[in-house]
Amino acid sequence: ETGISRDHTERMLKTFSYPLLKQGNKLCIDASSECKATAIEVPGDISSAAFFIVAATLIPNADVLIKNVGINPTRTGLLDILKHMGAKITVLNHRHYGEEPVADIHVAYAALQGIDIPEEYVPLAIDEFPALFIAAACAQGETRLRGAAELRVKESDRIGVMAEGLTQLGIEVETYEDGIRIVGGKLQGGIIDSHGDLRIAMAFA
C-alpha cells in the first residue's frame, strides 16, 4: 500500500487464525491456509459515534458516554483533531474484541478553537470530516484543512456539498481543490441538500 489504510480486514483474518505476513508497507497472503471458526464481537462504529461526539462537544452542559466503540488506530483521527480544538474527550475502559481495540468514549461540552488540521490526521478521519466541519463552524476562529482531495470523490463531493450547506446556514467558507477554510460563527436555519449522502445529512442534522 502507498500509505496508511484501514486494517480491519487483516485483523479479522488474524481473528480467524489465517496467517498474514506484513513487511513494511507490503502485506503477503496465500491460499494454502484455512480460516478457523470462532466467536466474534463487533465493535461500535466510530464513524457513527462521530455525530454524537461532535454534538456533545457543541451543546452546553452535555455529558455523554458512548460504550463499546472501536478505536482502531487507523480510525481515531476524529478524536485527535477535536482534542486539538479543545474538546473534552476521555477514552475509558480499553480492551479488545478479538484483534480490534475497543473503549468507551466520554464527551463533555467544551468551547472549541479553530485550528490548521495536521495532514497526517487526514487518512485517519477521512469519513468523519462532514461532522468535523460542523465542529469547525461552531468553533472560535478559523479552521483550515488541506491534503484531503479524496473528499471530492466520496458518496458526494463532500468539500463542495458541505461548503454549500454551511453557506446556507450563514457560515463563511472558502474551498480549495484539496480542502476548505471555515470561519466559525453562529448557525442559522436553512434548507440543506444532502446530495443523497448519509454523512452530509447526519452532519447537518
N, C-alpha and C positions, 0 to 999 in steps of 0.2 A: 504494500500500500504506500501511497505517496505522502500520507500524513496521518494524523490521529483520526480514527474512525471508531464507531461503537463496537464493543467486543462481546455483545450478548450471545452471539452465535457460538463463539469459541468457548465461552463459559458454560453454555448449555451442553455442548458436546462433551466437555470435561465432566459435567454432572452425570452424563450418561456413559461415563468411563471410556470415551472414544479418544485415542491418543492424538495429540497435535504436537507439532514441533515449531516453535517460534524462534526465529533468528533475526534479531533486529527488526526491520520492517517487513520481513518475509514470514509467511505462515505456510507450513507444509502439512499436507494431509494425504492419506492414500485410502484405497477402498478395501484394504485387507483386514480391517478390524470390524467389530460389530458394536452397536450401541447396546447397553445393558439397561433394562427397565429399572426405574427407581421412583420413589415418591418425590414429588416436587411441590414447592410453594412458589407462587408467582408474586413478586413484589408489586406494590402500588406504583403507578407510573408517574415519575417526576414531572413529565410534560403536562399531565392533567392536574397534578398538585400545584403547578406554577400559578394558575389563575387564583387559587385560594391564598397562596403565599403572597402574591402581589396585593390582593385585596386586603389581607390582614395588615400588610405593611402600610397601606394608604389610609385606612379608616381609623380615626381617633378612638382610643380605648379598646381596639381589637386585641384579642388574645386567643390564638388558635393553635391547637396541637393536631398535626396530621400524622397518623400512625402508619407504620409498615411501608414506608416509601423507599423504593430502590434508589440508592445513592452510588450507583456505578460511577467511577471517576471520569468516564468519558461523557457523563451526562450532567455534571453538577456545576456547570458554568453559571447557570442562573443564580445559584446561591452565592457564588463568589462575587458576581457583578453587583447583586443587591447589597452585599456586605460592604463593598467598596463605596456604595452610595449612602451608607449609613444605616442599613436595615438591621433590625434586632432579630437575628435568626440563630437559633441554637439547635444543633444536631445531637440527639439523645439516643440512648439505648442501642448502640451499634451492635450489629450481629450479621449473620449470613443466612440466606435461603439458598442452600446448595453452594454454588460458587459466587452468587450475587450478594454484594453488601447491601444491607437494609438498615434503616434507622427511623426514628420518629423525629419530626421537624416541628419545633416550637417557634412561632412567629408572633411578635407583638408590634403594635404601631410604632413607627419612627418617622421623623422628618427626613426626607431624602435630599441629597445634594447631587446635582448633575456632575458627570464625570466624562472623561475620554475613556471609552471601553477598551481595555487592552486586547489586541488582536489575538493573543494566544487563547483567550476565552471564547472566541467566535465558534470554533467547531464543537465546543463543549456546551453550547447554549443555542445551537442553530434553530431548534424548533420552538424555543421559548421567547424569541425576540418580539413577537407581537405583544405578549404580556409585558415584557421589559420596556417596550416603547410607551405603554400606558404609565408605567412607573416613572419613566423619564418625563412624561408630560405633566406629572404631578410633583416633580422634584423642583428644588430651588436651583435656578441657573440652567446652563446648557449641558446637554449630553450629546456626545458625538460617537458614532460607530463607523468604522471603516473596515475594509477587508472582508465584507460579508456579501459579495456578489451572488453567492449561492441562493440568497433570499429572493432573488429575482426569478428563480425557476422552481419554486415550491408549488404547492397547490394553487397559489396565485403569485403574482409579483408582490411579495409581502412588504417590500420597501415602498413601492408605489401605492399600494392599496392602503397601508397603514397611514402614509402621509396624507392621502386623500381624506381618510376618515378623521384624522386628527385635525386637519384644516377645517373640516365641517364642524368640529367641536370647539373651534376657537383657539387652537394651538398653533404657534408659529413653527414651521418646519422648513428644512432645506434638504433636498435629496442629492445623492451622488450615485454614480453607477454601482458603487460597491458599499453604499452606506447611507447614513442620514444624520442630520443635526436637528435636535428637538429642543426648543426653548420652553422650559417649564412654565406653566401658567394655570389658569382656572378653567376647568372643563365646563362647557355649556351644553345644552341639549342640541340634538340634531338628528338627521337621518343618515344611517350608515349602510353602504352597500358592501357586503362581505365578499362579493365575487365568488360565492359558493365555498369559501374556505373556512373550515370549522374553527381554526385558531384565530382568525380575524374576528369572527362572530363572538367567540368566547372572550377574547381580549376586550372588545368594546362593551360587552355585557358587564 
